[in-house]
Amino acid sequence: MDKKLLKEVGNRIKAQRIKSGMTIQQVADKLGVARITYAKQESGTENLSVNTLSRIASALSCSVEVILKPKSG
């Protein structure tokens, strides 16, 4: 993914996390990764695999499509 897209996806992940009422640490714990690892994924500074996106979506109780699809309007 290019840097702009990674940042946009990261922003959507962050929005879903906030909507879910979870902290970065809580999501990292659900994923079984270090807080810094998840923070990098959410900030868009680390590439995400399809598997990682799927795991993050599951941890946030949303679909991968919610994370990948830009908001319309």
N, CA and C atoms as an extended XYZ file, in Angstrom:
219
Properties=species:S:1:pos:R:3:atomname:S:1:resname:S:1:resid:I:1 pbc="F F F"
N         0.838       -1.181        0.000 N   MET     1
C         0.000        0.000        0.000 CA  MET     1
C         0.879        1.239        0.000 C   MET     1
N         0.394        2.262       -0.690 N   ASP     2
C         1.163        3.508       -0.654 CA  ASP     2
C         0.899        4.236        0.660 C   ASP     2
N         1.733        5.218        0.967 N   LYS     3
C         1.678        5.880        2.272 CA  LYS     3
C         0.351        6.597        2.506 C   LYS     3
N        -0.186        7.221        1.478 N   LYS     4
C        -1.452        7.942        1.632 CA  LYS     4
C        -2.587        6.969        1.972 C   LYS     4
N        -2.637        5.856        1.272 N   LEU     5
C        -3.670        4.859        1.520 CA  LEU     5
C        -3.508        4.243        2.912 C   LEU     5
N        -2.268        3.957        3.304 N   LEU     6
C        -2.019        3.417        4.640 CA  LEU     6
C        -2.530        4.376        5.715 C   LEU     6
N        -2.293        5.673        5.527 N   LYS     7
C        -2.742        6.681        6.485 CA  LYS     7
C        -4.269        6.713        6.540 C   LYS     7
N        -4.920        6.647        5.372 N   GLU     8
C        -6.385        6.655        5.328 CA  GLU     8
C        -6.966        5.419        6.019 C   GLU     8
N        -6.384        4.271        5.753 N   VAL     9
C        -6.843        3.027        6.396 CA  VAL     9
C        -6.602        3.114        7.905 C   VAL     9
N        -5.460        3.617        8.289 N   GLY    10
C        -5.161        3.794        9.706 CA  GLY    10
C        -6.175        4.697       10.396 C   GLY    10
N        -6.562        5.768        9.713 N   ASN    11
C        -7.568        6.676       10.275 CA  ASN    11
C        -8.912        5.982       10.434 C   ASN    11
N        -9.267        5.123        9.490 N   ARG    12
C       -10.522        4.379        9.605 CA  ARG    12
C       -10.470        3.362       10.743 C   ARG    12
N        -9.314        2.731       10.904 N   ILE    13
C        -9.130        1.792       12.014 CA  ILE    13
C        -9.274        2.544       13.333 C   ILE    13
N        -8.637        3.697       13.442 N   LYS    14
C        -8.722        4.495       14.664 CA  LYS    14
C       -10.171        4.897       14.958 C   LYS    14
N       -10.886        5.324       13.919 N   ALA    15
C       -12.287        5.725       14.088 CA  ALA    15
C       -13.120        4.549       14.617 C   ALA    15
N       -12.875        3.353       14.081 N   GLN    16
C       -13.614        2.174       14.543 CA  GLN    16
C       -13.251        1.828       15.982 C   GLN    16
N       -11.973        1.985       16.315 N   ARG    17
C       -11.541        1.697       17.693 CA  ARG    17
C       -12.234        2.650       18.663 C   ARG    17
N       -12.261        3.907       18.331 N   ILE    18
C       -12.903        4.901       19.189 CA  ILE    18
C       -14.401        4.610       19.282 C   ILE    18
N       -15.008        4.291       18.151 N   LYS    19
C       -16.431        3.946       18.129 CA  LYS    19
C       -16.709        2.738       19.021 C   LYS    19
N       -15.762        1.808       19.076 N   SER    20
C       -15.901        0.605       19.899 CA  SER    20
C       -15.616        0.869       21.373 C   SER    20
N       -15.105        2.072       21.680 N   GLY    21
C       -14.802        2.420       23.063 CA  GLY    21
C       -13.585        1.713       23.618 C   GLY    21
N       -12.654        1.369       22.733 N   MET    22
C       -11.468        0.625       23.157 CA  MET    22
C       -10.227        1.508       23.111 C   MET    22
N        -9.255        1.169       23.945 N   THR    23
C        -7.965        1.843       23.916 CA  THR    23
C        -7.038        1.097       22.948 C   THR    23
N        -5.938        1.740       22.615 N   ILE    24
C        -4.930        1.077       21.781 CA  ILE    24
C        -4.453       -0.195       22.469 C   ILE    24
N        -4.218       -0.121       23.774 N   GLN    25
C        -3.732       -1.289       24.516 CA  GLN    25
C        -4.743       -2.428       24.491 C   GLN    25
N        -6.022       -2.119       24.621 N   GLN    26
C        -7.048       -3.165       24.602 CA  GLN    26
C        -7.089       -3.885       23.255 C   GLN    26
N        -6.978       -3.136       22.171 N   VAL    27
C        -6.978       -3.772       20.843 CA  VAL    27
C        -5.707       -4.598       20.674 C   VAL    27
N        -4.573       -4.052       21.070 N   ALA    28
C        -3.308       -4.789       20.972 CA  ALA    28
C        -3.391       -6.103       21.750 C   ALA    28
N        -3.989       -6.051       22.940 N   ASP    29
C        -4.142       -7.260       23.744 CA  ASP    29
C        -5.027       -8.286       23.030 C   ASP    29
N        -6.113       -7.828       22.428 N   LYS    30
C        -6.997       -8.742       21.686 CA  LYS    30
C        -6.274       -9.381       20.504 C   LYS    30
N        -5.378       -8.609       19.891 N   LEU    31
C        -4.632       -9.113       18.731 CA  LEU    31
C        -3.424       -9.951       19.142 C   LEU    31
N        -3.018       -9.830       20.397 N   GLY    32
C        -1.831      -10.555       20.855 CA  GLY    32
C        -0.542       -9.954       20.342 C   GLY    32
N        -0.543       -8.619       20.180 N   VAL    33
C         0.661       -7.927       19.706 CA  VAL    33
C         1.025       -6.837       20.703 C   VAL    33
N         2.231       -6.321       20.580 N   ALA    34
C         2.666       -5.223       21.435 CA  ALA    34
C         1.876       -3.964       21.099 C   ALA    34
N         1.696       -3.111       22.091 N   ARG    35
C         0.979       -1.855       21.900 CA  ARG    35
C         1.598       -1.043       20.761 C   ARG    35
N         2.918       -0.971       20.711 N   ILE    36
C         3.599       -0.174       19.680 CA  ILE    36
C         3.324       -0.724       18.285 C   ILE    36
N         3.226       -2.039       18.170 N   THR    37
C         2.934       -2.655       16.866 CA  THR    37
C         1.568       -2.217       16.379 C   THR    37
N         0.565       -2.332       17.240 N   TYR    38
C        -0.780       -1.910       16.838 CA  TYR    38
C        -0.829       -0.406       16.595 C   TYR    38
N        -0.147        0.372       17.422 N   ALA    39
C        -0.139        1.828       17.247 CA  ALA    39
C         0.426        2.204       15.878 C   ALA    39
N         1.462        1.503       15.431 N   LYS    40
C         2.036        1.761       14.104 CA  LYS    40
C         1.045        1.401       13.009 C   LYS    40
N         0.318        0.312       13.200 N   GLN    41
C        -0.680       -0.098       12.208 CA  GLN    41
C        -1.795        0.947       12.133 C   GLN    41
N        -2.248        1.416       13.287 N   GLU    42
C        -3.328        2.395       13.328 CA  GLU    42
C        -2.884        3.757       12.790 C   GLU    42
N        -1.629        4.094       12.981 N   SER    43
C        -1.143        5.391       12.509 CA  SER    43
C        -0.785        5.369       11.028 C   SER    43
N        -0.796        4.182       10.432 N   GLY    44
C        -0.498        4.082        9.008 CA  GLY    44
C         0.975        4.081        8.678 C   GLY    44
N         1.808        3.745        9.658 N   THR    45
C         3.251        3.704        9.400 CA  THR    45
C         3.780        2.292        9.200 C   THR    45
N         2.888        1.306        9.266 N   GLU    46
C         3.294       -0.086        9.056 CA  GLU    46
C         2.363       -0.739        8.037 C   GLU    46
N         2.939       -1.426        7.069 N   ASN    47
C         2.126       -2.125        6.080 CA  ASN    47
C         1.244       -3.169        6.749 C   ASN    47
N         0.071       -3.361        6.183 N   LEU    48
C        -0.892       -4.316        6.724 CA  LEU    48
C        -1.168       -5.415        5.713 C   LEU    48
N        -1.108       -6.648        6.170 N   SER    49
C        -1.484       -7.768        5.319 CA  SER    49
C        -2.996       -7.941        5.381 C   SER    49
N        -3.533       -8.711        4.468 N   VAL    50
C        -4.966       -9.012        4.485 CA  VAL    50
C        -5.326       -9.714        5.790 C   VAL    50
N        -4.485      -10.618        6.228 N   ASN    51
C        -4.715      -11.329        7.482 CA  ASN    51
C        -4.756      -10.360        8.666 C   ASN    51
N        -3.829       -9.421        8.701 N   THR    52
C        -3.798       -8.445        9.788 CA  THR    52
C        -5.041       -7.574        9.766 C   THR    52
N        -5.440       -7.118        8.579 N   LEU    53
C        -6.670       -6.322        8.470 CA  LEU    53
C        -7.873       -7.102        8.976 C   LEU    53
N        -7.932       -8.363        8.634 N   SER    54
C        -9.030       -9.216        9.074 CA  SER    54
C        -9.037       -9.360       10.594 C   SER    54
N        -7.877       -9.550       11.182 N   ARG    55
C        -7.781       -9.691       12.634 CA  ARG    55
C        -8.154       -8.397       13.352 C   ARG    55
N        -7.725       -7.259       12.801 N   ILE    56
C        -8.069       -5.971       13.395 CA  ILE    56
C        -9.579       -5.753       13.309 C   ILE    56
N       -10.155       -6.016       12.155 N   ALA    57
C       -11.604       -5.859       11.987 CA  ALA    57
C       -12.352       -6.725       12.990 C   ALA    57
N       -11.917       -7.952       13.155 N   SER    58
C       -12.549       -8.851       14.111 CA  SER    58
C       -12.442       -8.306       15.532 C   SER    58
N       -11.271       -7.808       15.902 N   ALA    59
C       -11.066       -7.253       17.241 CA  ALA    59
C       -11.964       -6.040       17.480 C   ALA    59
N       -12.258       -5.302       16.404 N   LEU    60
C       -13.089       -4.106       16.515 CA  LEU    60
C       -14.561       -4.388       16.212 C   LEU    60
N       -14.888       -5.650       16.004 N   SER    61
C       -16.270       -6.077       15.709 CA  SER    61
C       -16.859       -5.350       14.504 C   SER    61
N       -16.065       -5.280       13.446 N   CYS    62
C       -16.555       -4.694       12.197 CA  CYS    62
C       -16.014       -5.534       11.039 C   CYS    62
N       -16.429       -5.196        9.849 N   SER    63
C       -15.945       -5.927        8.673 CA  SER    63
C       -14.711       -5.229        8.092 C   SER    63
N       -13.954       -5.972        7.323 N   VAL    64
C       -12.799       -5.400        6.627 CA  VAL    64
C       -13.273       -4.306        5.679 C   VAL    64
N       -14.450       -4.483        5.099 N   GLU    65
C       -14.992       -3.492        4.168 CA  GLU    65
C       -15.162       -2.129        4.841 C   GLU    65
N       -15.572       -2.127        6.101 N   VAL    66
C       -15.731       -0.861        6.837 CA  VAL    66
C       -14.388       -0.137        6.928 C   VAL    66
N       -13.336       -0.889        7.109 N   ILE    67
C       -12.005       -0.300        7.221 CA  ILE    67
C       -11.468        0.164        5.860 C   ILE    67
N       -11.765       -0.582        4.817 N   LEU    68
C       -11.195       -0.273        3.510 CA  LEU    68
C       -12.012        0.708        2.673 C   LEU    68
N       -13.314        0.725        2.887 N   LYS    69
C       -14.178        1.546        2.028 CA  LYS    69
C       -14.209        3.001        2.486 C   LYS    69
N       -13.882        3.909        1.582 N   PRO    70
C       -13.957        5.339        1.946 CA  PRO    70
C       -15.408        5.721        2.213 C   PRO    70
N       -15.581        6.684        3.114 N   LYS    71
C       -16.928        7.185        3.389 CA  LYS    71
C       -17.433        7.938        2.169 C   LYS    71
N       -18.683        7.714        1.828 N   SER    72
C       -19.240        8.431        0.682 CA  SER    72
C       -19.816        9.750        1.146 C   SER    72
N       -19.791       10.709        0.218 N   GLY    73
C       -20.387       12.012        0.495 CA  GLY    73
C       -19.452       12.850        1.207 C   GLY    73
